[in-house]
Amino acid sequence: NTAARGIALHLAIRTCLTRSDLIAALPAATGLDEATLALVAERVNALKIWLSADGYTDLQCEIPVLGHTPEGAEIPGMIDLLAIGPRGCLLIDHKTGGAGLGLGPYWPQLSAYGGLVRDLFPSYELNGMAVLWVDHGRLDLVDMASADAHAHQGDLL
């Protein structure tokens, strides 16, 4: 089941990012095999190193959010990762499966979450947004300076 696998991978990522003391419990908690969990741990470690090098050491995972469009429609969601540093924050959404290239169909979601971060956490300047393609070991960053929000793509992990 694709949805169950995605949930399990999100739990593994969150655990590797914030509770390394619980990594040994992940096979039983997620049902994922050791090889998959080792790959997730390797990719999360690379992400942590990359974030830390830019000062993003406060990693907040799975933040529930609720916002509204100007028309009044609700925007419920879960921010997978808000990496916070002294100069602001990065919003990172984890995706499993898919092509692993660019933002795919996820730009509207990422853009909406970016707006929610600006509204709900005004003390943190939003410095960037990205999609972490878990299965592909790829982090695609949004070019925040670009008026039409083209993504800068790169194999960072």
C-alpha positions, 0 to 999 in steps of 0.5 A, spaced: 500 500 500 503 506 497 499 510 503 502 506 508 509 506 505 509 513 505 506 514 512 512 509 515 517 513 511 515 519 514 515 516 521 522 513 519 524 520 517 522 524 523 525 519 528 532 519 524 531 527 524 529 528 531 529 522 535 536 518 533 535 514 540 529 510 537 532 508 531 532 501 533 525 501 534 523 503 527 523 496 523 517 494 528 514 501 528 514 501 521 514 494 518 520 497 513 526 492 512 533 494 514 535 496 507 530 501 506 531 504 513 538 504 512 537 508 506 533 513 509 538 514 515 543 515 510 539 520 506 536 524 513 544 524 515 546 528 509 540 532 509 542 534 517 549 535 515 547 540 509 542 544 513 546 544 519 552 547 515 547 553 513 545 554 521 539 550 520 539 546 527 532 546 530 528 541 526 521 541 527 517 535 524 510 534 522 507 541 524 499 541 523 497 547 520 490 550 518 489 556 514 484 559 509 484 562 502 482 569 501 476 566 498 475 562 505 477 555 503 480 552 509 487 549 507 489 544 512 495 540 512 502 538 515 508 541 514 513 535 514 519 539 516 521 546 518 528 547 519 530 553 523 536 557 524 538 564 526 537 567 519 530 564 518 527 557 516 526 552 510 520 549 509 521 541 506 516 537 504 517 529 503 515 525 497 515 518 496 514 515 490 513 519 484 518 521 478 523 524 483 524 530 479 522 538 480 516 539 484 512 535 479 504 537 481 506 539 488 508 546 487 501 549 489 501 545 496 508 547 497 506 554 495 500 554 500 504 551 506 509 557 504 504 562 505 502 558 512 509 559 514 509 566 513 502 567 516 503 562 522 510 563 524 512 571 522 518 571 527 521 566 522 523 569 515 522 563 510 528 563 506 526 557 502 522 551 500 524 544 497 521 537 496 525 531 499 524 526 494 525 520 499 526 514 494 530 518 489 535 521 494 534 528 491 532 535 494 529 540 489 529 547 492 525 553 490 528 559 487 525 564 492 528 570 488 524 567 482 518 571 480 515 565 477 517 560 482 522 556 478 525 550 481 533 549 482 534 542 482 540 538 485 542 532 487 544 534 494 543 527 498 
